[in-house]
Amino acid sequence: MNSSLLAVHTKVAGRVRFRLKPRPSAPGLWSWLGAETRRLPGINAVRTNTVTGSLLVFFDPTEDLPDITARIK
């Protein structure tokens, strides 16, 4: 997948919302993306939204946001 991952909301500790540009249209791809992201170290939960093209990631607040972003990319 050749997309850009943009952090659009980072104000809450331990939570970040990413937008994917361009937004993938295949629902199966979103399921896969959520499942693979959940498997990463430090990630507690993930929610995907196919309508908005966003990925909401809940992570250990002691983790560094740039490290979390790099793992997801």
Secondary structure, 3 states (H helix, E strand, C coil): CCCEEEEEECCCCCEEEEEEECCCCCHHHHHHHHHHHHCCCCEEEEEEECCCCEEEEEECCCCCHHHHHHHHC
